[in-house]
Amino acid sequence: MNPTYLGQVFKSALDRAKFLVLNMDKKIYGIATEVGYRKLDTFYKRFKEYMGKSAGELRSECGLILGSWRVFKITTYRTAYLMLVS
């Protein structure tokens, strides 16, 4: 296979992973397997190389987009809060 083609396939998988991280309330490992990565360490490494930050960092910085709302999970010692920002 052509290396350029493989690079495009991986890039589109990571773009889809970014979309899922920001728009779906799924675990990161579930997203990794959904976009075709069998080894989580490879997914984490490639995602961070491509996006400049980990999937967890991206989600916590940008929040989860639900419709027209952006949801941020704020966790304290015993309580988890959701902050909705329109």
N, C-alpha and C positions, 0 to 999 in steps of 0.2 A: 504494500500500500504506500501511497505517496505521503511523505511526512507532513506536507502542507495540509492535505485533506484531514489527517488525524488531528492536527492542531486545531482545525476548524471544528471538528466533532467535539473535542474536549472543551473548546471555548463555548460552544453552544450549550453543552451540558452544564458548565459552570454558570452561564447566564441564566439558565433555567433554575439552577440551584439558588442563585441570588433572588430570583423572583419568588421562589417557594419560601425561602427564609423570611422574606419581608411580608409575604401575603398569606402564609399558612401557619397555623399554630401546631406545627409538627416538630417532633424531635429532629435534631440535626442528623443523627444517624439514619433516620427514616428518609430524610431528603437525599442523603448520600446514596442510599440503595435505590431510591426511585430514579435518580438520574444516571444510574449505571455503575456506580463505584461499589466494588465488593469489599475492598479494604478501606476501612475508615481512616487510617493514618494517611493513606495516599490522598483521599478526598480532602482531609483537613490541610495537608501540605499544599496541594494544588489550589484549593480555594484561597488560602492566604496569599500564595504567590500571585494569583490573578487579581484578587480584589484589594490586596494590601492590608487586609485585616481578616481575622477569623470570622466564621459564620456567626458565632455567638456574639462577638464584638459588634458586628454589623447590625444584628438584631437588637442588641441593647442600646446602641447609639441611635438607630433610626426608628426603632419601635416596630410594631406589627401593624400593618395597614389592614383594617377591616372596613370595607365600604369607603365612606368618606371620613372615617375616624382613624386615628393613629393611637395605638395602645402601647403604653410603656409599662413594663412590669417592674415595680419597685418593691424590693424585698427587705424587710427588717428582720430582727432576730426571730420573732415568732409569727409574724403576720406578713402576708403578701398583699399588696395593693395594686390595683390597676388604675392608671391615670389615663383618661381619655382626652385627647386634644383634637379638636376639629380643624 
